Each structure stands twice: as C-alpha cells, then as structure tokens.
Amino acid sequence: MQRRHVLARTAGAIATLAFGVPALAAWPDRPITLIVPWGAGGGTDAVARIIGTELEKELKQPVNVVNRTGGSGVVGHQAIASAAPDGYTIGILTVEIGMMRHAGLTQLSGADYTPLALMNFDANTVLVRADSPIKTAADLLAAAKANPGKLKASGTGQGGIWHLGLAQWLVDNKLPGNAIAWVPSQGAAPGLQDLLAGGVDVVSCSLPEGRALIEGGKVRPLILLGSKPDGIFPQVPLYTDANGKQWNAGAWRGIAGPKGLPKDVSDRLSATLKKIFEGPGYQDFLKSRGFGALYAGPAEFGKFIADKDAESATAMKAVGIAK
C-alpha cells in the first residue's frame, strides 16, 4: 500500500514537472450561477430560466438563476462584471446596459464583459387606434412635423426603451426627439389602455405586448423597427432609413461573462448557447411567448452592444435625459 502511494505521488510530481502546472479538472466541475439583473416573473427572468434549464442539460451541471435587482438594473449588471472570470458566474445582459451609463447611473459598458451570445430581440413597433385618421407611418411623421408636441405617445416610463425607440425614429426622420410628446406610464399595458381611452394618440412598445389588441382589431401597428418581418404579424412594414438600412431598435437580451473569461471556457459556452438557440426547446419558448428570435455570436454580439450604446446616447440626448 505504501509503495502504491509513493508511486502515485511520484507520477503526480512528474506530470507537474512535464507540464509546469498541476492537472486541473475540466470546466465545469461544479454548479454555475446565472445572474438576472431584473425581478422574478418578468420577460428577462423567463428568458434566463429557459436558457439555464437548457444549459444544465448540455453542461451536466446545475445552473442556479439568481435575481440581483436594484439601481434600475445597475446592481445585477455590476454583479456580472465583478464576478471571478472563471466561467462559474455568467449573466444576462439587457438593453439597459447602455441606457444606464448615459443616464449617469454607472460607468459600466460592453467592454466590462465577455460577450457570449445575443439570444433575443423584441423590435419596437408604433401603434395607433384602429379608428385613428393616421393610417401609415408617413402620416404620423407628417402630423408630428405639422404640429410638434401636439400628438401624445406612451408605453413605458420617461427614458425607457420604447420612449427612446420612438425618439430615435423621429430624429432619423429629421424631427426633434420630442416632436411627439411622451406621457410616462408603468409599461405597455397601461399605455395601451390609455390609447384606447383616447388619452394618448400613439403607443410605442413591442408587438407581443400589443398582440391581443391587434388581433382584436382595436389597434393598428404602423411600422416595425426591426430587420426582419415579425413571425406573427409579417404584414407590418419594416423601417428602412435613408441609407437603405433596416433597424433593430428595441429590447434585447444576451448572455455574457465578466471580462477575461478563459478562451476554452468562453468557446464552450458560446457554442453551447448557439446550440440552445437553434434547438426546439428554446425556439418553442420564444414562439409561445411572442419573443423575437435573433442570434449573434461573441464577436457580433460585442459589436451589437457597442452599436446599441451609441444609439442610446443619440436618443437620450434627443429627449434631454443624457448626463
């Protein structure tokens, strides 16, 4: 017995001398934490939990989804950035990562993360009542230009993503970001109720949020600020800017780790996330919830974050809320 122990120690010492470092266990060999910067029960939480479930199946380790809320998203996003770069703590980034910085709430940016995969995008749509005299997006722009500030819009709080999407579209069409006055609300649902009651003329939100009223014939989508037709409402026109580019303005969600993840870990995570995105479980989830399917790998996701950061700055300056 003693001889076997000596031989084992000798073999370990030889391996260390040969390779310079002791042998390490393959990643992952213990549970992974997936941080969500928003509360349980919301859309981001739902996306994170289906991804966590699929990651468990692929990586053969538990994935614990942890909600770290507070600071308008700052607390959770900071927790992801501050985690040890070992692959055992990752998180879901959202569109607010750029908005928070330009609002003066944090210095965090996409450069503080290892981007792994963009997993969801819900494009901004602009809706009016079914009986509105405004029939097209061109009609809306003409009305806003003729009487700046007369039309009222809602769909989220002041400076929320749907407010900024509308402002960005107005600015791109040579109008002030506040050419349509914004009425803050607690979300798309109360904004849509206000639209039906006549309190506002326009709602800016996602198509899934307006789905029931669209299907019920009570509201009409004028335009979709996305790069591909919607799967449920393919008839909604896409917006093409003066350069012939179709937009992706709206809410997005993607998976990232802290800056400096080892390449073997980030490569395995990104490949696994791509497999999850393409798989039936995740695709069925997106369809059932009305979420938009848009994927980007690590390099493309990193560029996407930087582009959206710049767009947020433009829109927030246009409505006077950038710091």
Secondary structure, 3 states (H helix, E strand, C coil): CHHHHHHHHHHHHHHHHHHCCCCCCCCCCCCEEEEECCCCCCHHHHHHHHHHHHHHHHHCCCEEEEECCCHHHHHHHHHHHHCCCCCCEEEEEECHHHHHHHCCCCCCCHHHEEEEEEEEEEEEEEEEECCCCCCCHHHHHHHHHHCCCCCEEECCCCCCHHHHHHHHHHHHCCCCCCCCEECCCCCHHHHHHHHHHCCCCEEEEEHHHHHHHHHCCCEEEEEECCCCCCCCCCCCCECECCCCCECCCEEEEEEEEECCCCHHHHHHHHHHHHHHHHCHHHHHHHHHHCCCCCCECHHHHHHHHHHHHHHHHHHHHHCCCCC
